[in-house]
Amino acid sequence: MYSQKVMECFMNPQNVGEIENADGVGTVGNPKCGDIMKIYLQIEDNIIRDAKFKTFGCGAAIATSAMLTQMVKGKTIEEAMKITNKAVADALDGLPPVKMHCSCLAEEALKAALWDYAQKNGLTIEGLTPPANRHDEDHAAFGEEN
């Protein structure tokens, strides 16, 4: 069962769309299970000024995308780096165990967008590593088959 917050974020998602000439773009997911998430960031003076998303997936994938974009706006890159899948799930008042992989996808998309930004600007961001598509591993970690 989904929380009221998940339902709100799914039924009326904020920040849907693309940012033209985004400073960082991260795409993660797996068409095999149907979850594909793309996060766009506009970063100015080390602050995330805007964040948008395009997600193909279930209600939980859309809700986690929407919540993540709300959470990162106004944050420094360092603050955004600390956002975990658990923080996204908690902000949604929880997710069913079989949908926790969606919060992992949101965290991975954010890190991929930050990686893209760092690469475009010749930056090193502490703790940031090249994106790895861990989607199948995330499903397995939560006892799901893909």
Backbone as JSON Lines, residues from 0, in Angstrom:
{"i":0,"aa":"M","n":[0.84,-1.19,0.0],"ca":[0.0,0.0,0.0],"c":[0.89,1.25,0.0]}
{"i":1,"aa":"Y","n":[0.53,2.2,-0.82],"ca":[1.29,3.44,-0.91],"c":[0.81,4.46,0.12]}
{"i":2,"aa":"S","n":[1.74,5.27,0.6],"ca":[1.39,6.36,1.52],"c":[0.66,7.45,0.75]}
{"i":3,"aa":"Q","n":[0.01,8.33,1.49],"ca":[-0.67,9.48,0.89],"c":[0.32,10.35,0.13]}
{"i":4,"aa":"K","n":[1.53,10.51,0.67],"ca":[2.57,11.34,0.05],"c":[2.99,10.75,-1.3]}
{"i":5,"aa":"V","n":[3.14,9.43,-1.37],"ca":[3.48,8.78,-2.64],"c":[2.37,9.04,-3.65]}
{"i":6,"aa":"M","n":[1.13,8.88,-3.22],"ca":[0.0,9.09,-4.12],"c":[-0.05,10.54,-4.63]}
{"i":7,"aa":"E","n":[0.21,11.5,-3.74],"ca":[0.23,12.91,-4.14],"c":[1.31,13.16,-5.19]}
{"i":8,"aa":"C","n":[2.51,12.63,-4.94],"ca":[3.63,12.84,-5.86],"c":[3.42,12.12,-7.19]}
{"i":9,"aa":"F","n":[2.68,11.03,-7.17],"ca":[2.38,10.31,-8.41],"c":[1.26,11.0,-9.19]}
{"i":10,"aa":"M","n":[0.2,11.38,-8.49],"ca":[-0.96,11.97,-9.16],"c":[-0.7,13.41,-9.63]}
{"i":11,"aa":"N","n":[0.12,14.15,-8.89],"ca":[0.42,15.55,-9.23],"c":[1.92,15.8,-9.12]}
{"i":12,"aa":"P","n":[2.7,15.14,-9.95],"ca":[4.16,15.26,-9.81],"c":[4.66,16.67,-10.14]}
{"i":13,"aa":"Q","n":[5.57,17.14,-9.32],"ca":[6.21,18.43,-9.53],"c":[7.49,18.23,-10.35]}
{"i":14,"aa":"N","n":[7.87,19.23,-11.11],"ca":[9.16,19.26,-11.82],"c":[9.28,18.27,-12.97]}
{"i":15,"aa":"V","n":[8.18,17.94,-13.61],"ca":[8.22,17.05,-14.77],"c":[8.73,17.85,-15.97]}
{"i":16,"aa":"G","n":[9.6,17.24,-16.74],"ca":[10.06,17.87,-17.97],"c":[11.57,17.88,-18.07]}
{"i":17,"aa":"E","n":[12.04,18.65,-19.04],"ca":[13.48,18.75,-19.3],"c":[13.95,20.16,-18.99]}
{"i":18,"aa":"I","n":[15.22,20.3,-18.7],"ca":[15.87,21.6,-18.62],"c":[16.73,21.71,-19.87]}
{"i":19,"aa":"E","n":[16.39,22.67,-20.71],"ca":[17.18,22.88,-21.92],"c":[18.59,23.32,-21.53]}
{"i":20,"aa":"N","n":[19.59,22.75,-22.16],"ca":[20.99,23.06,-21.85],"c":[21.31,22.81,-20.38]}
{"i":21,"aa":"A","n":[20.82,21.71,-19.84],"ca":[21.06,21.36,-18.44],"c":[22.56,21.24,-18.17]}
{"i":22,"aa":"D","n":[22.94,21.6,-16.96],"ca":[24.35,21.49,-16.57],"c":[24.74,20.04,-16.29]}
{"i":23,"aa":"G","n":[23.79,19.25,-15.87],"ca":[24.04,17.84,-15.62],"c":[22.79,17.03,-15.92]}
{"i":24,"aa":"V","n":[22.98,15.9,-16.59],"ca":[21.86,15.01,-16.92],"c":[22.28,13.59,-16.55]}
{"i":25,"aa":"G","n":[21.42,12.9,-15.83],"ca":[21.69,11.52,-15.45],"c":[20.55,10.62,-15.86]}
{"i":26,"aa":"T","n":[20.87,9.55,-16.57],"ca":[19.86,8.57,-17.0],"c":[20.24,7.21,-16.44]}
{"i":27,"aa":"V","n":[19.29,6.59,-15.77],"ca":[19.51,5.26,-15.21],"c":[18.25,4.43,-15.42]}
{"i":28,"aa":"G","n":[18.4,3.13,-15.27],"ca":[17.24,2.26,-15.35],"c":[17.48,1.08,-16.25]}
{"i":29,"aa":"N","n":[16.39,0.37,-16.46],"ca":[16.46,-0.86,-17.2],"c":[15.13,-1.07,-17.92]}
{"i":30,"aa":"P","n":[15.13,-1.02,-19.25],"ca":[13.87,-1.22,-19.96],"c":[13.28,-2.6,-19.74]}
{"i":31,"aa":"K","n":[14.1,-3.55,-19.28],"ca":[13.63,-4.92,-19.02],"c":[12.52,-4.92,-17.97]}
{"i":32,"aa":"C","n":[12.68,-4.1,-16.92],"ca":[11.63,-4.05,-15.89],"c":[10.72,-2.86,-16.07]}
{"i":33,"aa":"G","n":[11.1,-1.93,-16.96],"ca":[10.23,-0.81,-17.26],"c":[10.53,0.48,-16.53]}
{"i":34,"aa":"D","n":[11.55,0.52,-15.7],"ca":[11.88,1.75,-14.97],"c":[13.06,2.45,-15.63]}
{"i":35,"aa":"I","n":[12.81,3.63,-16.17],"ca":[13.88,4.46,-16.73],"c":[13.68,5.87,-16.2]}
{"i":36,"aa":"M","n":[14.72,6.43,-15.61],"ca":[14.64,7.73,-14.97],"c":[15.73,8.64,-15.53]}
{"i":37,"aa":"K","n":[15.34,9.87,-15.84],"ca":[16.29,10.86,-16.33],"c":[16.12,12.12,-15.5]}
{"i":38,"aa":"I","n":[17.21,12.57,-14.89],"ca":[17.21,13.77,-14.04],"c":[18.03,14.85,-14.72]}
{"i":39,"aa":"Y","n":[17.5,16.06,-14.74],"ca":[18.17,17.23,-15.31],"c":[18.45,18.22,-14.18]}
{"i":40,"aa":"L","n":[19.68,18.75,-14.15],"ca":[20.04,19.73,-13.12],"c":[20.54,21.02,-13.75]}
{"i":41,"aa":"Q","n":[20.14,22.13,-13.16],"ca":[20.71,23.43,-13.49],"c":[21.48,23.85,-12.24]}
{"i":42,"aa":"I","n":[22.78,24.05,-12.4],"ca":[23.66,24.35,-11.27],"c":[24.36,25.68,-11.52]}
{"i":43,"aa":"E","n":[24.3,26.54,-10.52],"ca":[24.95,27.85,-10.62],"c":[25.6,28.16,-9.28]}
{"i":44,"aa":"D","n":[26.88,28.51,-9.31],"ca":[27.63,28.84,-8.09],"c":[27.53,27.72,-7.05]}
{"i":45,"aa":"N","n":[27.66,26.47,-7.52],"ca":[27.66,25.29,-6.65],"c":[26.29,24.99,-6.02]}
{"i":46,"aa":"I","n":[25.25,25.67,-6.48],"ca":[23.89,25.47,-5.95],"c":[23.01,24.9,-7.06]}
{"i":47,"aa":"I","n":[22.22,23.9,-6.71],"ca":[21.26,23.34,-7.67],"c":[20.06,24.29,-7.71]}
{"i":48,"aa":"R","n":[19.97,25.05,-8.79],"ca":[18.93,26.07,-8.93],"c":[17.62,25.47,-9.44]}
{"i":49,"aa":"D","n":[17.72,24.41,-10.25],"ca":[16.51,23.78,-10.78],"c":[16.79,22.31,-11.02]}
{"i":50,"aa":"A","n":[15.74,21.52,-10.93],"ca":[15.83,20.08,-11.19],"c":[14.51,19.64,-11.8]}
{"i":51,"aa":"K","n":[14.62,18.85,-12.84],"ca":[13.43,18.3,-13.5],"c":[13.69,16.83,-13.81]}
{"i":52,"aa":"F","n":[12.63,16.13,-14.15],"ca":[12.78,14.7,-14.45],"c":[11.83,14.26,-15.55]}
{"i":53,"aa":"K","n":[12.22,13.17,-16.19],"ca":[11.36,12.41,-17.09],"c":[11.54,10.96,-16.67]}
{"i":54,"aa":"T","n":[10.46,10.32,-16.32],"ca":[10.53,8.94,-15.85],"c":[9.49,8.1,-16.57]}
{"i":55,"aa":"F","n":[9.94,6.93,-17.01],"ca":[9.06,5.92,-17.56],"c":[9.06,4.8,-16.53]}
{"i":56,"aa":"G","n":[7.93,4.59,-15.89],"ca":[7.9,3.54,-14.88],"c":[6.61,3.57,-14.08]}
{"i":57,"aa":"C","n":[6.63,2.86,-12.99],"ca":[5.46,2.72,-12.13],"c":[5.23,3.99,-11.31]}
{"i":58,"aa":"G","n":[4.17,4.0,-10.55],"ca":[3.85,5.14,-9.7],"c":[4.95,5.47,-8.71]}
{"i":59,"aa":"A","n":[5.58,4.45,-8.15],"ca":[6.66,4.69,-7.18],"c":[7.87,5.32,-7.86]}
{"i":60,"aa":"A","n":[8.16,4.93,-9.1],"ca":[9.28,5.53,-9.83],"c":[9.01,7.0,-10.1]}
{"i":61,"aa":"I","n":[7.79,7.32,-10.47],"ca":[7.43,8.72,-10.73],"c":[7.46,9.52,-9.42]}
{"i":62,"aa":"A","n":[6.91,8.96,-8.36],"ca":[6.9,9.65,-7.07],"c":[8.31,9.9,-6.53]}
{"i":63,"aa":"T","n":[9.2,8.91,-6.66],"ca":[10.56,9.11,-6.16],"c":[11.31,10.14,-7.0]}
{"i":64,"aa":"S","n":[11.05,10.17,-8.3],"ca":[11.66,11.18,-9.17],"c":[11.21,12.58,-8.75]}
{"i":65,"aa":"A","n":[9.9,12.73,-8.58],"ca":[9.34,14.03,-8.21],"c":[9.89,14.48,-6.85]}
{"i":66,"aa":"M","n":[9.9,13.57,-5.89],"ca":[10.39,13.93,-4.56],"c":[11.86,14.3,-4.59]}
{"i":67,"aa":"L","n":[12.66,13.54,-5.32],"ca":[14.09,13.84,-5.4],"c":[14.31,15.25,-5.94]}
{"i":68,"aa":"T","n":[13.6,15.61,-7.02],"ca":[13.81,16.95,-7.59],"c":[13.41,18.04,-6.6]}
{"i":69,"aa":"Q","n":[12.39,17.79,-5.8],"ca":[12.01,18.76,-4.77],"c":[13.1,18.86,-3.7]}
{"i":70,"aa":"M","n":[13.67,17.73,-3.34],"ca":[14.68,17.7,-2.27],"c":[15.98,18.4,-2.65]}
{"i":71,"aa":"V","n":[16.38,18.34,-3.93],"ca":[17.7,18.87,-4.32],"c":[17.69,20.36,-4.62]}
{"i":72,"aa":"K","n":[16.55,20.92,-4.95],"ca":[16.51,22.34,-5.3],"c":[16.99,23.2,-4.14]}
{"i":73,"aa":"G","n":[17.94,24.09,-4.45],"ca":[18.48,24.98,-3.43],"c":[19.63,24.4,-2.63]}
{"i":74,"aa":"K","n":[19.94,23.13,-2.87],"ca":[21.04,22.47,-2.15],"c":[22.36,22.72,-2.86]}
{"i":75,"aa":"T","n":[23.44,22.7,-2.07],"ca":[24.77,22.71,-2.67],"c":[25.02,21.31,-3.23]}
{"i":76,"aa":"I","n":[26.03,21.2,-4.06],"ca":[26.39,19.89,-4.6],"c":[26.74,18.94,-3.45]}
{"i":77,"aa":"E","n":[27.46,19.44,-2.47],"ca":[27.86,18.61,-1.33],"c":[26.63,18.11,-0.55]}
{"i":78,"aa":"E","n":[25.64,18.99,-0.37],"ca":[24.42,18.58,0.32],"c":[23.65,17.55,-0.51]}
{"i":79,"aa":"A","n":[23.59,17.77,-1.81],"ca":[22.88,16.83,-2.69],"c":[23.54,15.46,-2.68]}
{"i":80,"aa":"M","n":[24.86,15.44,-2.57],"ca":[25.6,14.16,-2.53],"c":[25.19,13.31,-1.33]}
{"i":81,"aa":"K","n":[24.68,13.93,-0.29],"ca":[24.31,13.21,0.94],"c":[22.9,12.63,0.88]}
{"i":82,"aa":"I","n":[22.15,12.95,-0.17],"ca":[20.79,12.43,-0.29],"c":[20.86,10.96,-0.69]}
{"i":83,"aa":"T","n":[20.25,10.13,0.12],"ca":[20.27,8.68,-0.1],"c":[18.89,8.19,-0.54]}
{"i":84,"aa":"N","n":[18.86,6.96,-1.01],"ca":[17.57,6.37,-1.36],"c":[16.65,6.31,-0.15]}
{"i":85,"aa":"K","n":[17.22,6.07,1.03],"ca":[16.42,6.02,2.25],"c":[15.8,7.38,2.55]}
{"i":86,"aa":"A","n":[16.57,8.45,2.33],"ca":[16.04,9.81,2.56],"c":[14.87,10.1,1.62]}
{"i":87,"aa":"V","n":[14.99,9.65,0.38],"ca":[13.89,9.85,-0.59],"c":[12.67,9.06,-0.14]}
{"i":88,"aa":"A","n":[12.85,7.8,0.24],"ca":[11.74,6.97,0.7],"c":[11.11,7.56,1.96]}
{"i":89,"aa":"D","n":[11.95,8.03,2.89],"ca":[11.43,8.64,4.12],"c":[10.62,9.9,3.83]}
{"i":90,"aa":"A","n":[11.08,10.7,2.86],"ca":[10.36,11.93,2.5],"c":[8.99,11.61,1.91]}
{"i":91,"aa":"L","n":[8.84,10.4,1.4],"ca":[7.55,9.94,0.85],"c":[6.74,9.18,1.9]}
{"i":92,"aa":"D","n":[7.17,9.23,3.14],"ca":[6.52,8.48,4.23],"c":[6.57,6.98,3.98]}
{"i":93,"aa":"G","n":[7.65,6.54,3.34],"ca":[7.89,5.12,3.13],"c":[7.42,4.62,1.78]}
{"i":94,"aa":"L","n":[8.01,3.5,1.4],"ca":[7.64,2.79,0.18],"c":[7.46,1.32,0.53]}
{"i":95,"aa":"P","n":[6.58,0.61,-0.18],"ca":[6.5,-0.83,0.03],"c":[7.86,-1.46,-0.28]}
{"i":96,"aa":"P","n":[8.25,-2.5,0.45],"ca":[9.56,-3.12,0.22],"c":[9.83,-3.46,-1.24]}
{"i":97,"aa":"V","n":[8.82,-3.91,-1.97],"ca":[9.03,-4.29,-3.37],"c":[9.21,-3.08,-4.29]}
{"i":98,"aa":"K","n":[9.06,-1.88,-3.75],"ca":[9.24,-0.66,-4.54],"c":[10.45,0.16,-4.09]}
{"i":99,"aa":"M","n":[11.2,-0.33,-3.12],"ca":[12.37,0.41,-2.64],"c":[13.41,0.6,-3.74]}
{"i":100,"aa":"H","n":[13.44,-0.31,-4.73],"ca":[14.41,-0.13,-5.82],"c":[14.19,1.19,-6.56]}
{"i":101,"aa":"C","n":[12.97,1.72,-6.52],"ca":[12.69,3.01,-7.18],"c":[13.44,4.14,-6.5]}
{"i":102,"aa":"S","n":[13.54,4.07,-5.17],"ca":[14.3,5.11,-4.46],"c":[15.79,4.97,-4.76]}
{"i":103,"aa":"C","n":[16.26,3.75,-4.97],"ca":[17.66,3.54,-5.38],"c":[17.9,4.16,-6.75]}
{"i":104,"aa":"L","n":[16.94,3.98,-7.63],"ca":[17.03,4.55,-8.97],"c":[17.13,6.08,-8.9]}
{"i":105,"aa":"A","n":[16.34,6.69,-8.03],"ca":[16.38,8.15,-7.87],"c":[17.76,8.62,-7.4]}
{"i":106,"aa":"E","n":[18.3,7.94,-6.4],"ca":[19.64,8.3,-5.91],"c":[20.68,8.13,-7.02]}
{"i":107,"aa":"E","n":[20.59,7.03,-7.76],"ca":[21.55,6.78,-8.84],"c":[21.43,7.81,-9.95]}
{"i":108,"aa":"A","n":[20.21,8.24,-10.28],"ca":[20.01,9.25,-11.33],"c":[20.61,10.58,-10.9]}
{"i":109,"aa":"L","n":[20.42,10.94,-9.63],"ca":[21.02,12.17,-9.11],"c":[22.54,12.11,-9.22]}
{"i":110,"aa":"K","n":[23.13,11.01,-8.77],"ca":[24.59,10.88,-8.81],"c":[25.1,10.89,-10.26]}
{"i":111,"aa":"A","n":[24.34,10.29,-11.17],"ca":[24.73,10.29,-12.58],"c":[24.69,11.71,-13.16]}
{"i":112,"aa":"A","n":[23.69,12.5,-12.76],"ca":[23.59,13.88,-13.23],"c":[24.73,14.72,-12.66]}
{"i":113,"aa":"L","n":[25.07,14.49,-11.39],"ca":[26.2,15.21,-10.79],"c":[27.51,14.8,-11.45]}
{"i":114,"aa":"W","n":[27.65,13.53,-11.79],"ca":[28.84,13.05,-12.49],"c":[28.96,13.75,-13.85]}
{"i":115,"aa":"D","n":[27.84,13.83,-14.56],"ca":[27.83,14.5,-15.86],"c":[28.26,15.96,-15.71]}
{"i":116,"aa":"Y","n":[27.73,16.63,-14.71],"ca":[28.11,18.03,-14.44],"c":[29.61,18.14,-14.16]}
{"i":117,"aa":"A","n":[30.11,17.26,-13.31],"ca":[31.54,17.28,-12.96],"c":[32.41,17.05,-14.19]}
{"i":118,"aa":"Q","n":[32.02,16.09,-15.03],"ca":[32.8,15.79,-16.24],"c":[32.81,16.96,-17.21]}
{"i":119,"aa":"K","n":[31.66,17.6,-17.38],"ca":[31.56,18.74,-18.3],"c":[32.4,19.93,-17.83]}
{"i":120,"aa":"N","n":[32.61,20.02,-16.51],"ca":[33.28,21.18,-15.94],"c":[34.66,20.88,-15.38]}
{"i":121,"aa":"G","n":[35.16,19.67,-15.62],"ca":[36.49,19.31,-15.15],"c":[36.63,19.34,-13.64]}
{"i":122,"aa":"L","n":[35.56,18.95,-12.93],"ca":[35.55,18.99,-11.47],"c":[35.69,17.6,-10.87]}
{"i":123,"aa":"T","n":[36.19,17.57,-9.67],"ca":[36.17,16.35,-8.87],"c":[35.26,16.62,-7.68]}
{"i":124,"aa":"I","n":[34.26,15.79,-7.51],"ca":[33.33,15.93,-6.39],"c":[33.6,14.78,-5.43]}
{"i":125,"aa":"E","n":[33.95,15.13,-4.2],"ca":[34.32,14.11,-3.21],"c":[33.21,13.08,-3.05]}
{"i":126,"aa":"G","n":[33.59,11.81,-3.14],"ca":[32.65,10.72,-2.96],"c":[31.88,10.32,-4.2]}
{"i":127,"aa":"L","n":[32.06,11.07,-5.29],"ca":[31.32,10.78,-6.52],"c":[32.13,9.87,-7.42]}
{"i":128,"aa":"T","n":[31.52,8.78,-7.83],"ca":[32.18,7.82,-8.7],"c":[31.39,7.71,-10.01]}
{"i":129,"aa":"P","n":[32.01,7.18,-11.05],"ca":[31.29,7.04,-12.32],"c":[30.01,6.24,-12.13]}
{"i":130,"aa":"P","n":[28.95,6.63,-12.83],"ca":[27.69,5.9,-12.69],"c":[27.82,4.45,-13.13]}
{"i":131,"aa":"A","n":[27.2,3.58,-12.37],"ca":[27.12,2.16,-12.72],"c":[25.66,1.79,-12.65]}
{"i":132,"aa":"N","n":[25.17,1.16,-13.67],"ca":[23.76,0.77,-13.66],"c":[23.59,-0.44,-12.75]}
{"i":133,"aa":"R","n":[23.11,-0.19,-11.54],"ca":[22.94,-1.24,-10.54],"c":[21.49,-1.68,-10.43]}
{"i":134,"aa":"H","n":[20.7,-1.38,-11.42],"ca":[19.26,-1.61,-11.32],"c":[18.91,-3.07,-11.02]}
{"i":135,"aa":"D","n":[19.54,-4.0,-11.72],"ca":[19.25,-5.41,-11.46],"c":[19.65,-5.8,-10.05]}
{"i":136,"aa":"E","n":[20.8,-5.28,-9.59],"ca":[21.25,-5.55,-8.22],"c":[20.27,-4.99,-7.2]}
{"i":137,"aa":"D","n":[19.72,-3.8,-7.47],"ca":[18.76,-3.19,-6.55],"c":[17.51,-4.05,-6.43]}
{"i":138,"aa":"H","n":[17.02,-4.57,-7.55],"ca":[15.86,-5.47,-7.5],"c":[16.19,-6.68,-6.63]}
{"i":139,"aa":"A","n":[17.34,-7.29,-6.86],"ca":[17.73,-8.48,-6.11],"c":[17.88,-8.18,-4.63]}
{"i":140,"aa":"A","n":[18.41,-7.01,-4.3],"ca":[18.63,-6.65,-2.9],"c":[17.32,-6.56,-2.12]}
{"i":141,"aa":"F","n":[16.24,-6.25,-2.81],"ca":[14.94,-6.14,-2.15],"c":[14.07,-7.36,-2.41]}
{"i":142,"aa":"G","n":[14.71,-8.46,-2.85],"ca":[14.01,-9.72,-3.0],"c":[13.05,-9.77,-4.17]}
{"i":143,"aa":"E","n":[13.33,-8.98,-5.19],"ca":[12.45,-8.94,-6.35],"c":[13.1,-9.65,-7.52]}
{"i":144,"aa":"E","n":[12.27,-10.17,-8.38],"ca":[12.77,-10.68,-9.65],"c":[12.54,-9.61,-10.68]}
{"i":145,"aa":"N","n":[13.43,-9.54,-11.62],"ca":[13.35,-8.51,-12.64],"c":[12.62,-9.03,-13.86]}
